[in-house]
Amino acid sequence: MREPHWQEIDNVYAELPGYNCFACSPLHPSGFRLKFYHDPAAQLVVSPLSGVKEEMAGFPGIVHGGFQAMLLDEAMCWAALHFEKRLVFTAGMSIRLSRPMPTQTPCLIKAKIDAPGARMISARAWIEAHGQTVASARGELFVPKAGDVQRNLGLDETPKCLRPYLRA
């Protein structure tokens, strides 16, 4: 499902102590383990997903809306990481679930930046299955300061792998 012209985006969180994101950690035992790519032709961040397990259904055969929201949120954050070189936290997000998203079905998660900013970034994301958009979101993403991340993680210093992506 990966296109040959897509460029894999490095996972800067891989060296983060305790990194166990359900959406993107390659080590989470039951997570999505998403990989993100830059599609230079479309100027998007893209993540192919071979299918969502039936255990993540809200209604038989249909992916729970909460999992869809997680996928959309994650894609917007990776768009900010790639295009703006910023680690972000979602401050707000609006979601539209426009069609049932079938479990066990390959899909593409796509995202882009609408408005860059030093403190807040606006982004949007959508999920395509069978060539149709099944869910979409718009988000406001907050760029934290290095000291805030350090305190929230309970560490003595900000992890080196995150420093370039935070506000001073």
C-alpha positions in Angstrom: 0.0 0.0 0.0 3.0 2.3 0.4 3.8 4.3 -2.7 7.5 4.2 -4.0 7.8 8.0 -4.0 6.9 8.4 -0.3 9.7 9.2 2.0 9.6 7.7 5.5 9.6 10.2 8.4 12.1 9.4 11.2 10.4 8.5 14.5 12.1 11.1 16.8 10.3 9.5 19.8 12.1 6.2 19.4 14.7 7.3 22.0 12.2 8.8 24.4 12.2 6.9 27.8 8.9 5.1 28.3 7.7 5.7 24.7 4.6 3.6 24.3 2.2 5.5 22.1 -0.8 3.3 21.2 -0.9 4.9 17.7 2.8 5.1 16.6 5.1 3.2 18.9 6.6 0.2 17.1 6.9 -1.5 20.5 3.3 -1.2 21.8 2.0 -4.8 21.9 -1.6 -4.1 20.8 -1.2 -0.6 19.2 -1.5 0.5 15.6 2.3 0.8 15.1 1.8 3.5 12.5 4.6 4.6 10.3 4.4 8.0 8.6 5.6 9.1 5.2 5.9 12.4 3.4 4.2 12.4 0.0 6.1 15.1 -1.8 3.8 15.1 -4.8 0.7 16.0 -2.7 2.6 17.7 0.2 0.9 15.5 2.8 1.9 13.2 5.6 0.5 9.8 4.9 0.2 6.6 6.9 -1.0 3.4 5.3 -2.9 1.0 7.6 -3.5 -2.6 6.5 -6.8 -2.8 8.5 -8.1 -2.2 11.9 -8.8 -5.3 14.0 -12.4 -6.3 14.7 -11.6 -5.9 18.5 -11.6 -2.1 17.8 -15.1 -2.1 16.5 -17.9 -0.1 18.1 -20.5 -1.9 16.0 -19.7 -5.2 14.4 -17.5 -4.6 11.4 -17.3 -0.8 11.9 -14.2 0.9 13.5 -15.2 2.7 16.8 -15.2 6.5 16.3 -12.8 6.9 19.2 -10.1 4.9 17.4 -10.8 6.9 14.2 -10.3 10.1 16.2 -7.0 8.7 17.6 -5.8 8.0 14.0 -6.7 11.5 12.8 -5.2 13.2 15.9 -1.9 11.3 15.4 -1.7 12.2 11.7 -2.1 15.9 12.5 0.6 15.8 15.1 3.0 14.0 12.7 2.2 16.7 10.0 3.3 19.3 12.5 6.4 17.3 13.3 7.4 16.9 9.7 6.4 20.2 8.1 6.9 22.6 11.0 9.6 20.6 12.9 7.4 20.9 16.1 6.3 18.5 18.7 2.7 19.4 19.5 -0.2 18.5 21.8 -3.7 18.7 20.6 -5.5 21.7 22.1 -8.8 21.1 20.3 -10.2 18.9 17.5 -13.4 18.7 15.6 -14.2 15.4 13.9 -16.7 14.3 11.2 -17.4 10.7 10.7 -18.9 10.7 7.3 -19.1 7.0 6.4 -18.8 3.8 8.3 -15.1 2.7 8.4 -15.0 -1.0 8.0 -12.7 -3.1 10.1 -10.1 -5.4 8.4 -10.0 -2.9 5.4 -6.8 -1.2 4.2 -7.0 2.6 4.5 -4.8 5.7 4.2 -4.5 8.3 6.9 -3.5 11.7 5.5 -2.7 15.1 7.1 -1.5 18.6 6.2 -0.9 21.9 7.9 -3.4 24.7 7.3 -1.8 27.5 9.3 1.7 27.3 10.8 2.5 29.2 14.0 5.1 29.6 16.7 2.7 28.6 19.6 -0.4 27.2 17.8 -0.6 25.2 14.5 -3.8 24.5 12.6 -4.0 21.2 10.8 -6.4 18.8 9.2 -6.5 15.0 8.6 -8.7 12.5 6.9 -9.0 8.7 6.5 -9.7 7.2 3.1 -11.0 3.6 2.6 -12.1 2.2 -0.7 -11.1 5.5 -2.3 -13.6 7.5 -0.2 -13.1 9.8 2.8 -14.7 8.0 5.8 -13.6 10.5 8.6 -12.0 13.9 8.8 -10.8 16.3 11.4 -9.5 19.8 12.0 -7.2 20.5 14.9 -5.5 23.2 16.8 -2.1 22.0 18.0 -0.2 23.6 20.8 3.7 23.8 20.7 4.9 23.3 24.3 8.0 24.8 25.9 10.9 22.5 26.7 10.5 23.1 30.5 6.8 22.1 30.3 7.6 18.8 28.7 10.4 18.1 31.1 8.1 18.7 34.1 5.2 16.7 32.6 7.5 13.8 32.0 8.9 14.1 35.5 12.5 14.3 34.3 15.5 16.3 35.5 16.0 17.6 31.9 14.2 17.7 28.6 15.1 14.6 26.5 17.7 15.4 23.9 15.7 13.8 21.1 12.8 16.3 21.7 14.7 19.6 22.3 14.9 20.7 18.6 11.1 20.4 18.3 10.1 22.5 21.3 9.8 26.2 22.1 12.6 27.7 24.2 
